[in-house]
Amino acid sequence: MPQVLRVDWPSCEARGLCHEVLPELVDLDEWGYPIVKGPVTKELMDHAKEAVKVCPRLALRIVEGR
């Protein structure tokens, strides 16, 4: 099963750090909230882990996709 990024919407404050660390996979909407564009590939896993780590609100996590 692929790994994906999940956003905890009530916790997210739209600071955009996830996009700064992982622009290949995370876009921002017009208010600065993350839009995840697809599964986390092996090549992007280290950057995805860093995006999870730097989120000041701990609003990102990597989970098994469906």
CHARMM-style PDB file with segment names, atoms N, HN, CA, C and O in Angstrom:
ATOM      1  N   MET     1       0.829  -1.188   0.000  1.00  0.00      PROA
ATOM      2  CA  MET     1       0.000   0.000   0.000  1.00  0.00      PROA
ATOM      3  C   MET     1       0.878   1.258   0.000  1.00  0.00      PROA
ATOM      4  O   MET     1       1.892   1.297   0.696  1.00  0.00      PROA
ATOM      5  N   PRO     2       0.504   2.274  -0.764  1.00  0.00      PROA
ATOM      6  CA  PRO     2       1.318   3.501  -0.777  1.00  0.00      PROA
ATOM      7  C   PRO     2       1.168   4.291   0.516  1.00  0.00      PROA
ATOM      8  O   PRO     2       0.161   4.193   1.216  1.00  0.00      PROA
ATOM      9  N   GLN     3       2.175   5.057   0.805  1.00  0.00      PROA
ATOM     10  HN  GLN     3       2.994   5.137   0.236  1.00  0.00      PROA
ATOM     11  CA  GLN     3       2.144   5.962   1.963  1.00  0.00      PROA
ATOM     12  C   GLN     3       1.642   7.328   1.474  1.00  0.00      PROA
ATOM     13  O   GLN     3       1.970   7.760   0.369  1.00  0.00      PROA
ATOM     14  N   VAL     4       0.853   7.990   2.300  1.00  0.00      PROA
ATOM     15  HN  VAL     4       0.586   7.639   3.198  1.00  0.00      PROA
ATOM     16  CA  VAL     4       0.312   9.305   1.949  1.00  0.00      PROA
ATOM     17  C   VAL     4       0.443  10.262   3.126  1.00  0.00      PROA
ATOM     18  O   VAL     4       0.552   9.839   4.277  1.00  0.00      PROA
ATOM     19  N   LEU     5       0.429  11.545   2.826  1.00  0.00      PROA
ATOM     20  HN  LEU     5       0.341  11.888   1.892  1.00  0.00      PROA
ATOM     21  CA  LEU     5       0.404  12.566   3.866  1.00  0.00      PROA
ATOM     22  C   LEU     5      -1.044  12.871   4.215  1.00  0.00      PROA
ATOM     23  O   LEU     5      -1.881  13.036   3.327  1.00  0.00      PROA
ATOM     24  N   ARG     6      -1.334  12.945   5.488  1.00  0.00      PROA
ATOM     25  HN  ARG     6      -0.655  12.811   6.209  1.00  0.00      PROA
ATOM     26  CA  ARG     6      -2.666  13.328   5.963  1.00  0.00      PROA
ATOM     27  C   ARG     6      -2.535  14.617   6.760  1.00  0.00      PROA
ATOM     28  O   ARG     6      -1.579  14.811   7.511  1.00  0.00      PROA
ATOM     29  N   VAL     7      -3.505  15.483   6.584  1.00  0.00      PROA
ATOM     30  HN  VAL     7      -4.282  15.326   5.975  1.00  0.00      PROA
ATOM     31  CA  VAL     7      -3.526  16.766   7.284  1.00  0.00      PROA
ATOM     32  C   VAL     7      -4.602  16.713   8.360  1.00  0.00      PROA
ATOM     33  O   VAL     7      -5.741  16.332   8.088  1.00  0.00      PROA
ATOM     34  N   ASP     8      -4.243  17.092   9.572  1.00  0.00      PROA
ATOM     35  HN  ASP     8      -3.318  17.402   9.793  1.00  0.00      PROA
ATOM     36  CA  ASP     8      -5.206  17.242  10.658  1.00  0.00      PROA
ATOM     37  C   ASP     8      -5.732  18.680  10.554  1.00  0.00      PROA
ATOM     38  O   ASP     8      -5.140  19.615  11.095  1.00  0.00      PROA
ATOM     39  N   TRP     9      -6.856  18.832   9.848  1.00  0.00      PROA
ATOM     40  HN  TRP     9      -7.337  18.073   9.409  1.00  0.00      PROA
ATOM     41  CA  TRP     9      -7.366  20.166   9.524  1.00  0.00      PROA
ATOM     42  C   TRP     9      -7.627  21.054  10.731  1.00  0.00      PROA
ATOM     43  O   TRP     9      -7.292  22.237  10.668  1.00  0.00      PROA
ATOM     44  N   PRO    10      -8.203  20.565  11.830  1.00  0.00      PROA
ATOM     45  CA  PRO    10      -8.418  21.454  12.980  1.00  0.00      PROA
ATOM     46  C   PRO    10      -7.111  21.984  13.582  1.00  0.00      PROA
ATOM     47  O   PRO    10      -7.098  23.059  14.181  1.00  0.00      PROA
ATOM     48  N   SER    11      -6.018  21.237  13.427  1.00  0.00      PROA
ATOM     49  HN  SER    11      -6.028  20.363  12.940  1.00  0.00      PROA
ATOM     50  CA  SER    11      -4.735  21.668  13.990  1.00  0.00      PROA
ATOM     51  C   SER    11      -3.953  22.589  13.061  1.00  0.00      PROA
ATOM     52  O   SER    11      -3.165  23.411  13.529  1.00  0.00      PROA
ATOM     53  N   CYS    12      -4.156  22.465  11.766  1.00  0.00      PROA
ATOM     54  HN  CYS    12      -4.795  21.797  11.385  1.00  0.00      PROA
ATOM     55  CA  CYS    12      -3.371  23.221  10.783  1.00  0.00      PROA
ATOM     56  C   CYS    12      -3.676  24.713  10.881  1.00  0.00      PROA
ATOM     57  O   CYS    12      -4.835  25.121  10.962  1.00  0.00      PROA
ATOM     58  N   GLU    13      -2.611  25.521  10.873  1.00  0.00      PROA
ATOM     59  HN  GLU    13      -1.670  25.190  10.808  1.00  0.00      PROA
ATOM     60  CA  GLU    13      -2.755  26.977  10.913  1.00  0.00      PROA
ATOM     61  C   GLU    13      -2.264  27.634   9.630  1.00  0.00      PROA
ATOM     62  O   GLU    13      -2.049  28.846   9.610  1.00  0.00      PROA
ATOM     63  N   ALA    14      -2.083  26.873   8.571  1.00  0.00      PROA
ATOM     64  HN  ALA    14      -2.257  25.889   8.588  1.00  0.00      PROA
ATOM     65  CA  ALA    14      -1.730  27.383   7.241  1.00  0.00      PROA
ATOM     66  C   ALA    14      -0.434  28.192   7.240  1.00  0.00      PROA
ATOM     67  O   ALA    14      -0.375  29.269   6.647  1.00  0.00      PROA
ATOM     68  N   ARG    15       0.581  27.689   7.889  1.00  0.00      PROA
ATOM     69  HN  ARG    15       0.533  26.814   8.372  1.00  0.00      PROA
ATOM     70  CA  ARG    15       1.865  28.399   7.904  1.00  0.00      PROA
ATOM     71  C   ARG    15       2.706  28.101   6.667  1.00  0.00      PROA
ATOM     72  O   ARG    15       3.586  28.890   6.322  1.00  0.00      PROA
ATOM     73  N   GLY    16       2.455  26.982   5.994  1.00  0.00      PROA
ATOM     74  HN  GLY    16       1.741  26.341   6.274  1.00  0.00      PROA
ATOM     75  CA  GLY    16       3.106  26.689   4.728  1.00  0.00      PROA
ATOM     76  C   GLY    16       4.477  26.054   4.790  1.00  0.00      PROA
ATOM     77  O   GLY    16       5.130  25.904   3.758  1.00  0.00      PROA
ATOM     78  N   LEU    17       4.931  25.677   5.978  1.00  0.00      PROA
ATOM     79  HN  LEU    17       4.400  25.800   6.816  1.00  0.00      PROA
ATOM     80  CA  LEU    17       6.247  25.048   6.070  1.00  0.00      PROA
ATOM     81  C   LEU    17       6.298  23.724   5.316  1.00  0.00      PROA
ATOM     82  O   LEU    17       7.337  23.375   4.755  1.00  0.00      PROA
ATOM     83  N   CYS    18       5.206  22.994   5.296  1.00  0.00      PROA
ATOM     84  HN  CYS    18       4.362  23.278   5.752  1.00  0.00      PROA
ATOM     85  CA  CYS    18       5.165  21.718   4.576  1.00  0.00      PROA
ATOM     86  C   CYS    18       5.430  21.940   3.084  1.00  0.00      PROA
ATOM     87  O   CYS    18       6.115  21.141   2.445  1.00  0.00      PROA
ATOM     88  N   HSD    19       4.895  23.005   2.546  1.00  0.00      PROA
ATOM     89  HN  HSD    19       4.339  23.654   3.065  1.00  0.00      PROA
ATOM     90  CA  HSD    19       5.121  23.338   1.137  1.00  0.00      PROA
ATOM     91  C   HSD    19       6.572  23.741   0.887  1.00  0.00      PROA
ATOM     92  O   HSD    19       7.147  23.392  -0.144  1.00  0.00      PROA
ATOM     93  N   GLU    20       7.161  24.469   1.823  1.00  0.00      PROA
ATOM     94  HN  GLU    20       6.694  24.752   2.661  1.00  0.00      PROA
ATOM     95  CA  GLU    20       8.558  24.878   1.685  1.00  0.00      PROA
ATOM     96  C   GLU    20       9.489  23.679   1.655  1.00  0.00      PROA
ATOM     97  O   GLU    20      10.460  23.666   0.899  1.00  0.00      PROA
ATOM     98  N   VAL    21       9.200  22.675   2.469  1.00  0.00      PROA
ATOM     99  HN  VAL    21       8.411  22.686   3.083  1.00  0.00      PROA
ATOM    100  CA  VAL    21      10.046  21.481   2.545  1.00  0.00      PROA
ATOM    101  C   VAL    21       9.734  20.499   1.424  1.00  0.00      PROA
ATOM    102  O   VAL    21      10.627  19.794   0.955  1.00  0.00      PROA
ATOM    103  N   LEU    22       8.478  20.442   0.990  1.00  0.00      PROA
ATOM    104  HN  LEU    22       7.752  21.014   1.371  1.00  0.00      PROA
ATOM    105  CA  LEU    22       8.033  19.408   0.051  1.00  0.00      PROA
ATOM    106  C   LEU    22       7.152  19.989  -1.063  1.00  0.00      PROA
ATOM    107  O   LEU    22       6.001  19.577  -1.211  1.00  0.00      PROA
ATOM    108  N   PRO    23       7.675  20.936  -1.847  1.00  0.00      PROA
ATOM    109  CA  PRO    23       6.848  21.554  -2.891  1.00  0.00      PROA
ATOM    110  C   PRO    23       6.452  20.575  -4.001  1.00  0.00      PROA
ATOM    111  O   PRO    23       5.478  20.809  -4.716  1.00  0.00      PROA
ATOM    112  N   GLU    24       7.199  19.491  -4.144  1.00  0.00      PROA
ATOM    113  HN  GLU    24       7.990  19.300  -3.563  1.00  0.00      PROA
ATOM    114  CA  GLU    24       6.866  18.491  -5.156  1.00  0.00      PROA
ATOM    115  C   GLU    24       5.542  17.787  -4.854  1.00  0.00      PROA
ATOM    116  O   GLU    24       4.888  17.267  -5.759  1.00  0.00      PROA
ATOM    117  N   LEU    25       5.155  17.773  -3.591  1.00  0.00      PROA
ATOM    118  HN  LEU    25       5.686  18.195  -2.856  1.00  0.00      PROA
ATOM    119  CA  LEU    25       3.986  17.007  -3.173  1.00  0.00      PROA
ATOM    120  C   LEU    25       2.910  17.852  -2.501  1.00  0.00      PROA
ATOM    121  O   LEU    25       1.758  17.427  -2.420  1.00  0.00      PROA
ATOM    122  N   VAL    26       3.263  19.036  -2.022  1.00  0.00      PROA
ATOM    123  HN  VAL    26       4.199  19.382  -2.088  1.00  0.00      PROA
ATOM    124  CA  VAL    26       2.304  19.874  -1.290  1.00  0.00      PROA
ATOM    125  C   VAL    26       2.180  21.243  -1.962  1.00  0.00      PROA
ATOM    126  O   VAL    26       3.156  21.987  -2.062  1.00  0.00      PROA
ATOM    127  N   ASP    27       0.984  21.560  -2.413  1.00  0.00      PROA
ATOM    128  HN  ASP    27       0.192  20.956  -2.332  1.00  0.00      PROA
ATOM    129  CA  ASP    27       0.652  22.907  -2.875  1.00  0.00      PROA
ATOM    130  C   ASP    27      -0.106  23.595  -1.747  1.00  0.00      PROA
ATOM    131  O   ASP    27      -0.507  22.959  -0.772  1.00  0.00      PROA
ATOM    132  N   LEU    28      -0.296  24.891  -1.893  1.00  0.00      PROA
ATOM    133  HN  LEU    28       0.029  25.408  -2.686  1.00  0.00      PROA
ATOM    134  CA  LEU    28      -1.087  25.650  -0.920  1.00  0.00      PROA
ATOM    135  C   LEU    28      -2.298  26.241  -1.612  1.00  0.00      PROA
ATOM    136  O   LEU    28      -2.216  26.702  -2.751  1.00  0.00      PROA
ATOM    137  N   ASP    29      -3.440  26.223  -0.902  1.00  0.00      PROA
ATOM    138  HN  ASP    29      -3.506  25.849   0.023  1.00  0.00      PROA
ATOM    139  CA  ASP    29      -4.631  26.852  -1.472  1.00  0.00      PROA
ATOM    140  C   ASP    29      -4.539  28.369  -1.270  1.00  0.00      PROA
ATOM    141  O   ASP    29      -3.532  28.869  -0.769  1.00  0.00      PROA
ATOM    142  N   GLU    30      -5.563  29.081  -1.650  1.00  0.00      PROA
ATOM    143  HN  GLU    30      -6.381  28.675  -2.058  1.00  0.00      PROA
ATOM    144  CA  GLU    30      -5.524  30.542  -1.589  1.00  0.00      PROA
ATOM    145  C   GLU    30      -5.408  31.100  -0.170  1.00  0.00      PROA
ATOM    146  O   GLU    30      -5.050  32.265   0.000  1.00  0.00      PROA
ATOM    147  N   TRP    31      -5.701  30.299   0.841  1.00  0.00      PROA
ATOM    148  HN  TRP    31      -5.992  29.352   0.703  1.00  0.00      PROA
ATOM    149  CA  TRP    31      -5.575  30.718   2.242  1.00  0.00      PROA
ATOM    150  C   TRP    31      -4.309  30.186   2.891  1.00  0.00      PROA
ATOM    151  O   TRP    31      -4.054  30.457   4.065  1.00  0.00      PROA
ATOM    152  N   GLY    32      -3.507  29.425   2.138  1.00  0.00      PROA
ATOM    153  HN  GLY    32      -3.714  29.205   1.185  1.00  0.00      PROA
ATOM    154  CA  GLY    32      -2.253  28.897   2.658  1.00  0.00      PROA
ATOM    155  C   GLY    32      -2.344  27.501   3.234  1.00  0.00      PROA
ATOM    156  O   GLY    32      -1.367  27.007   3.796  1.00  0.00      PROA
ATOM    157  N   TYR    33      -3.497  26.847   3.112  1.00  0.00      PROA
ATOM    158  HN  TYR    33      -4.291  27.248   2.656  1.00  0.00      PROA
ATOM    159  CA  TYR    33      -3.646  25.483   3.618  1.00  0.00      PROA
ATOM    160  C   TYR    33      -3.096  24.482   2.610  1.00  0.00      PROA
ATOM    161  O   TYR    33      -3.200  24.696   1.402  1.00  0.00      PROA
ATOM    162  N   PRO    34      -2.510  23.386   3.098  1.00  0.00      PROA
ATOM    163  CA  PRO    34      -1.874  22.424   2.195  1.00  0.00      PROA
ATOM    164  C   PRO    34      -2.867  21.610   1.375  1.00  0.00      PROA
ATOM    165  O   PRO    34      -3.932  21.217   1.850  1.00  0.00      PROA
ATOM    166  N   ILE    35      -2.479  21.375   0.138  1.00  0.00      PROA
ATOM    167  HN  ILE    35      -1.614  21.694  -0.248  1.00  0.00      PROA
ATOM    168  CA  ILE    35      -3.188  20.466  -0.755  1.00  0.00      PROA
ATOM    169  C   ILE    35      -2.176  19.400  -1.150  1.00  0.00      PROA
ATOM    170  O   ILE    35      -1.214  19.687  -1.862  1.00  0.00      PROA
ATOM    171  N   VAL    36      -2.391  18.177  -0.694  1.00  0.00      PROA
ATOM    172  HN  VAL    36      -3.173  17.944  -0.116  1.00  0.00      PROA
ATOM    173  CA  VAL    36      -1.471  17.075  -0.994  1.00  0.00      PROA
ATOM    174  C   VAL    36      -1.818  16.526  -2.372  1.00  0.00      PROA
ATOM    175  O   VAL    36      -2.968  16.180  -2.643  1.00  0.00      PROA
ATOM    176  N   LYS    37      -0.807  16.450  -3.240  1.00  0.00      PROA
ATOM    177  HN  LYS    37       0.127  16.731  -3.020  1.00  0.00      PROA
ATOM    178  CA  LYS    37      -1.027  16.121  -4.648  1.00  0.00      PROA
ATOM    179  C   LYS    37      -0.925  14.634  -4.978  1.00  0.00      PROA
ATOM    180  O   LYS    37      -1.214  14.250  -6.111  1.00  0.00      PROA
ATOM    181  N   GLY    38      -0.530  13.796  -4.044  1.00  0.00      PROA
ATOM    182  HN  GLY    38      -0.294  14.109  -3.124  1.00  0.00      PROA
ATOM    183  CA  GLY    38      -0.425  12.380  -4.364  1.00  0.00      PROA
ATOM    184  C   GLY    38       0.295  11.613  -3.275  1.00  0.00      PROA
ATOM    185  O   GLY    38       0.602  12.162  -2.217  1.00  0.00      PROA
ATOM    186  N   PRO    39       0.566  10.333  -3.538  1.00  0.00      PROA
ATOM    187  CA  PRO    39       1.245   9.508  -2.537  1.00  0.00      PROA
ATOM    188  C   PRO    39       2.705   9.917  -2.380  1.00  0.00      PROA
ATOM    189  O   PRO    39       3.290  10.559  -3.253  1.00  0.00      PROA
ATOM    190  N   VAL    40       3.267   9.532  -1.257  1.00  0.00      PROA
ATOM    191  HN  VAL    40       2.792   9.011  -0.548  1.00  0.00      PROA
ATOM    192  CA  VAL    40       4.679   9.791  -0.975  1.00  0.00      PROA
ATOM    193  C   VAL    40       5.501   8.696  -1.655  1.00  0.00      PROA
ATOM    194  O   VAL    40       5.393   7.521  -1.303  1.00  0.00      PROA
ATOM    195  N   THR    41       6.309   9.084  -2.614  1.00  0.00      PROA
ATOM    196  HN  THR    41       6.397  10.038  -2.899  1.00  0.00      PROA
ATOM    197  CA  THR    41       7.172   8.121  -3.298  1.00  0.00      PROA
ATOM    198  C   THR    41       8.413   7.846  -2.453  1.00  0.00      PROA
ATOM    199  O   THR    41       8.715   8.578  -1.511  1.00  0.00      PROA
ATOM    200  N   LYS    42       9.114   6.794  -2.802  1.00  0.00      PROA
ATOM    201  HN  LYS    42       8.869   6.199  -3.568  1.00  0.00      PROA
ATOM    202  CA  LYS    42      10.356   6.470  -2.088  1.00  0.00      PROA
ATOM    203  C   LYS    42      11.346   7.626  -2.170  1.00  0.00      PROA
ATOM    204  O   LYS    42      12.049   7.924  -1.205  1.00  0.00      PROA
ATOM    205  N   GLU    43      11.393   8.274  -3.335  1.00  0.00      PROA
ATOM    206  HN  GLU    43      10.822   8.032  -4.119  1.00  0.00      PROA
ATOM    207  CA  GLU    43      12.331   9.382  -3.534  1.00  0.00      PROA
ATOM    208  C   GLU    43      11.999  10.592  -2.657  1.00  0.00      PROA
ATOM    209  O   GLU    43      12.891  11.364  -2.305  1.00  0.00      PROA
ATOM    210  N   LEU    44      10.739  10.757  -2.309  1.00  0.00      PROA
ATOM    211  HN  LEU    44      10.015  10.130  -2.595  1.00  0.00      PROA
ATOM    212  CA  LEU    44      10.317  11.915  -1.515  1.00  0.00      PROA
ATOM    213  C   LEU    44      10.109  11.609  -0.033  1.00  0.00      PROA
ATOM    214  O   LEU    44       9.758  12.503   0.738  1.00  0.00      PROA
ATOM    215  N   MET    45      10.320  10.362   0.370  1.00  0.00      PROA
ATOM    216  HN  MET    45      10.605   9.637  -0.256  1.00  0.00      PROA
ATOM    217  CA  MET    45      10.030   9.971   1.756  1.00  0.00      PROA
ATOM    218  C   MET    45      10.826  10.785   2.776  1.00  0.00      PROA
ATOM    219  O   MET    45      10.264  11.210   3.785  1.00  0.00      PROA
ATOM    220  N   ASP    46      12.116  11.012   2.539  1.00  0.00      PROA
ATOM    221  HN  ASP    46      12.573  10.667   1.719  1.00  0.00      PROA
ATOM    222  CA  ASP    46      12.912  11.786   3.500  1.00  0.00      PROA
ATOM    223  C   ASP    46      12.379  13.207   3.636  1.00  0.00      PROA
ATOM    224  O   ASP    46      12.315  13.743   4.742  1.00  0.00      PROA
ATOM    225  N   HSD    47      11.998  13.817   2.520  1.00  0.00      PROA
ATOM    226  HN  HSD    47      12.050  13.381   1.621  1.00  0.00      PROA
ATOM    227  CA  HSD    47      11.438  15.168   2.564  1.00  0.00      PROA
ATOM    228  C   HSD    47      10.063  15.167   3.243  1.00  0.00      PROA
ATOM    229  O   HSD    47       9.724  16.106   3.963  1.00  0.00      PROA
ATOM    230  N   ALA    48       9.284  14.123   3.015  1.00  0.00      PROA
ATOM    231  HN  ALA    48       9.559  13.360   2.430  1.00  0.00      PROA
ATOM    232  CA  ALA    48       7.970  14.021   3.668  1.00  0.00      PROA
ATOM    233  C   ALA    48       8.138  13.905   5.186  1.00  0.00      PROA
ATOM    234  O   ALA    48       7.401  14.533   5.946  1.00  0.00      PROA
ATOM    235  N   LYS    49       9.090  13.116   5.612  1.00  0.00      PROA
ATOM    236  HN  LYS    49       9.689  12.606   4.994  1.00  0.00      PROA
ATOM    237  CA  LYS    49       9.355  12.990   7.056  1.00  0.00      PROA
ATOM    238  C   LYS    49       9.796  14.321   7.639  1.00  0.00      PROA
ATOM    239  O   LYS    49       9.417  14.667   8.758  1.00  0.00      PROA
ATOM    240  N   GLU    50      10.592  15.066   6.890  1.00  0.00      PROA
ATOM    241  HN  GLU    50      10.899  14.785   5.981  1.00  0.00      PROA
ATOM    242  CA  GLU    50      11.029  16.393   7.345  1.00  0.00      PROA
ATOM    243  C   GLU    50       9.846  17.353   7.436  1.00  0.00      PROA
ATOM    244  O   GLU    50       9.761  18.138   8.380  1.00  0.00      PROA
ATOM    245  N   ALA    51       8.932  17.299   6.463  1.00  0.00      PROA
ATOM    246  HN  ALA    51       9.001  16.662   5.696  1.00  0.00      PROA
ATOM    247  CA  ALA    51       7.739  18.156   6.498  1.00  0.00      PROA
ATOM    248  C   ALA    51       6.896  17.859   7.734  1.00  0.00      PROA
ATOM    249  O   ALA    51       6.386  18.776   8.378  1.00  0.00      PROA
ATOM    250  N   VAL    52       6.751  16.588   8.062  1.00  0.00      PROA
ATOM    251  HN  VAL    52       7.165  15.843   7.539  1.00  0.00      PROA
ATOM    252  CA  VAL    52       6.010  16.193   9.269  1.00  0.00      PROA
ATOM    253  C   VAL    52       6.720  16.743  10.506  1.00  0.00      PROA
ATOM    254  O   VAL    52       6.080  17.249  11.428  1.00  0.00      PROA
ATOM    255  N   LYS    53       8.027  16.639  10.512  1.00  0.00      PROA
ATOM    256  HN  LYS    53       8.547  16.228   9.763  1.00  0.00      PROA
ATOM    257  CA  LYS    53       8.820  17.060  11.667  1.00  0.00      PROA
ATOM    258  C   LYS    53       8.772  18.570  11.903  1.00  0.00      PROA
ATOM    259  O   LYS    53       8.724  19.016  13.050  1.00  0.00      PROA
ATOM    260  N   VAL    54       8.784  19.367  10.816  1.00  0.00      PROA
ATOM    261  HN  VAL    54       8.823  19.005   9.884  1.00  0.00      PROA
ATOM    262  CA  VAL    54       8.847  20.822  10.979  1.00  0.00      PROA
ATOM    263  C   VAL    54       7.493  21.483  11.175  1.00  0.00      PROA
ATOM    264  O   VAL    54       7.434  22.674  11.480  1.00  0.00      PROA
ATOM    265  N   CYS    55       6.410  20.747  11.008  1.00  0.00      PROA
ATOM    266  HN  CYS    55       6.458  19.780  10.760  1.00  0.00      PROA
ATOM    267  CA  CYS    55       5.089  21.339  11.189  1.00  0.00      PROA
ATOM    268  C   CYS    55       4.934  21.817  12.634  1.00  0.00      PROA
ATOM    269  O   CYS    55       4.975  21.006  13.559  1.00  0.00      PROA
ATOM    270  N   PRO    56       4.755  23.129  12.836  1.00  0.00      PROA
ATOM    271  CA  PRO    56       4.695  23.651  14.204  1.00  0.00      PROA
ATOM    272  C   PRO    56       3.456  23.200  14.978  1.00  0.00      PROA
ATOM    273  O   PRO    56       3.458  23.227  16.209  1.00  0.00      PROA
ATOM    274  N   ARG    57       2.415  22.793  14.288  1.00  0.00      PROA
ATOM    275  HN  ARG    57       2.413  22.772  13.288  1.00  0.00      PROA
ATOM    276  CA  ARG    57       1.182  22.362  14.946  1.00  0.00      PROA
ATOM    277  C   ARG    57       1.009  20.839  14.937  1.00  0.00      PROA
ATOM    278  O   ARG    57      -0.019  20.323  15.377  1.00  0.00      PROA
ATOM    279  N   LEU    58       2.021  20.126  14.433  1.00  0.00      PROA
ATOM    280  HN  LEU    58       2.856  20.545  14.076  1.00  0.00      PROA
ATOM    281  CA  LEU    58       1.957  18.661  14.327  1.00  0.00      PROA
ATOM    282  C   LEU    58       0.693  18.216  13.581  1.00  0.00      PROA
ATOM    283  O   LEU    58       0.024  17.257  13.967  1.00  0.00      PROA
ATOM    284  N   ALA    59       0.390  18.945  12.501  1.00  0.00      PROA
ATOM    285  HN  ALA    59       0.933  19.724  12.187  1.00  0.00      PROA
ATOM    286  CA  ALA    59      -0.839  18.702  11.757  1.00  0.00      PROA
ATOM    287  C   ALA    59      -0.646  17.757  10.565  1.00  0.00      PROA
ATOM    288  O   ALA    59      -1.596  17.481   9.832  1.00  0.00      PROA
ATOM    289  N   LEU    60       0.568  17.268  10.373  1.00  0.00      PROA
ATOM    290  HN  LEU    60       1.340  17.492  10.968  1.00  0.00      PROA
ATOM    291  CA  LEU    60       0.850  16.331   9.272  1.00  0.00      PROA
ATOM    292  C   LEU    60       1.292  14.998   9.827  1.00  0.00      PROA
ATOM    293  O   LEU    60       1.941  14.916  10.870  1.00  0.00      PROA
ATOM    294  N   ARG    61       0.922  13.949   9.098  1.00  0.00      PROA
ATOM    295  HN  ARG    61       0.395  14.016   8.251  1.00  0.00      PROA
ATOM    296  CA  ARG    61       1.441  12.620   9.425  1.00  0.00      PROA
ATOM    297  C   ARG    61       1.473  11.787   8.158  1.00  0.00      PROA
ATOM    298  O   ARG    61       0.755  12.056   7.195  1.00  0.00      PROA
ATOM    299  N   ILE    62       2.308  10.785   8.179  1.00  0.00      PROA
ATOM    300  HN  ILE    62       2.892  10.566   8.961  1.00  0.00      PROA
ATOM    301  CA  ILE    62       2.407   9.844   7.060  1.00  0.00      PROA
ATOM    302  C   ILE    62       1.653   8.590   7.463  1.00  0.00      PROA
ATOM    303  O   ILE    62       1.907   8.011   8.519  1.00  0.00      PROA
ATOM    304  N   VAL    63       0.715   8.173   6.607  1.00  0.00      PROA
ATOM    305  HN  VAL    63       0.508   8.644   5.749  1.00  0.00      PROA
ATOM    306  CA  VAL    63      -0.100   6.997   6.898  1.00  0.00      PROA
ATOM    307  C   VAL    63      -0.153   6.096   5.673  1.00  0.00      PROA
ATOM    308  O   VAL    63       0.213   6.509   4.573  1.00  0.00      PROA
ATOM    309  N   GLU    64      -0.610   4.869   5.869  1.00  0.00      PROA
ATOM    310  HN  GLU    64      -0.907   4.533   6.763  1.00  0.00      PROA
ATOM    311  CA  GLU    64      -0.850   3.954   4.760  1.00  0.00      PROA
ATOM    312  C   GLU    64      -2.046   4.454   3.971  1.00  0.00      PROA
ATOM    313  O   GLU    64      -3.088   4.771   4.546  1.00  0.00      PROA
ATOM    314  N   GLY    65      -1.898   4.526   2.653  1.00  0.00      PROA
ATOM    315  HN  GLY    65      -1.051   4.269   2.187  1.00  0.00      PROA
ATOM    316  CA  GLY    65      -3.000   4.956   1.790  1.00  0.00      PROA
ATOM    317  C   GLY    65      -3.954   3.829   1.503  1.00  0.00      PROA
ATOM    318  O   GLY    65      -3.740   2.694   1.927  1.00  0.00      PROA
ATOM    319  N   ARG    66      -4.999   4.142   0.787  1.00  0.00      PROA
ATOM    320  HN  ARG    66      -5.172   5.064   0.442  1.00  0.00      PROA
ATOM    321  CA  ARG    66      -5.990   3.138   0.413  1.00  0.00      PROA
ATOM    322  C   ARG    66      -5.913   2.853  -1.057  1.00  0.00      PROA
ATOM    323  OT1 ARG    66      -6.673   2.029  -1.566  1.00  0.00      PROA
TER     324      ARG     66
END
